Amino acid sequence: MASASSSTSSFFDIEPLDGGETFLSGHAMDACSLCRKPLSRNCDIFMYRGNTPFCSEECRDHQMEMDEAAVRISARNARERAARNEQRRRLDAGNVAVAANVPVLS
């Protein structure tokens, strides 16, 4: 492992504390997560959500906008689902009440 005080060390030379075992489940630091453009050692890397690398602020911002839109859509779908369930519950409750008031034919 390269020493932190070494003048030749860089972010790319740092070894994870777990020996890299969990790195396989994370994002590779060699390409932008959105456009897949290769990331250079001598250029800025824009991070999002901890370990997701992007080549530019534009790519990172675009991903953030897509994530926000997905959250809004998910919330809207949950509200619509809840409204449909409530409507079904009310219809079922109404059908039981109507059926209870039906006279029995002899």
N, C-alpha and C positions, 0 to 999 in steps of 0.2 A: 504494500500500500504506500502511495506517495505521501510524503510528509506535508502537512498543511503549510509549513513554513518554506517549503521548497519553491523556488522561483519558477520551476517548470511544471508544477502541478496545475491542474485545471479541474473544473467541475466534472469533466468526462473521466478523469483519472481516479475519482473518489470511489472506493469500494463500499458497498452497503454493509451495515453491521451484521446482517443475517447471512452474509456470504453470497447474496444474490438469489437466494431461494424464492423470495416473493417477487422479484423483479419480473419474472415470467408473466405474472398476472397483471402487471402494471403496463404503462405505455413505454415504448422504446423511445430513447432520446435521440434517435438518428433521423427522424422525419417529423414534419408538422402533422399533428393529429387530424387536421381538416383537409389540407390540400396535398399532403404527402410530400411536399417539397423537402429535399434533404436539408438537415440543420447543420450549419457549419460551426466549427469550434471557435471561430473568430467573429461570430455575429451574435447579436442578442437573441435570447430565447424567451418568449413570453409564455408564462405558466398560467394555468387555470385549474381550479379544483385540486390543488396540491401537486399533482404529478403529471398533468397533461400539457405537453409542450406544443407551442405554436411558433411559426416562423415570423409572424408579424402581429401587430395590434389588430389589424383588420381581420385576420383569421380568428384570433382569439375572440374579438367582439362579435363576429358572425356566429361562432359557436355559442357564445353566451346568449345571443338573441334567439337562436334555435332552441336552446334549453329552456329559456323563459317562455317561448311559444308552446313548447311541449307541456310545460307545467300548467299554462292557461288552458290548453285543450283538455288535459287530464282533469283539471278541476271542473271545467264545463261538463265533461262527460259524466263525472261523478254526480254533479247536481242534477243532470238530466235523468240519470239512473235512479237517483233518490226520488225524483218527482214521479217517474213511472211506477216505482214500487209503492209510493204513497197512493197513487191513483188506483192501482190494483187492489191495495188493501181496502180502500174506501168502497170500491165496487164489490169486493168480496163481502165486506161487512153489510152493504146494502142488499145484496142477494140473500144473505142469511136472514135479514130482518123481513124481507118480502116473503120468503118461503115460510117463515114462522107464522105469518098472518093469513096464509092460504087456508080456506076452509077444507075440511076433509069431506070428500064425497062418500056417501054411503050407498 
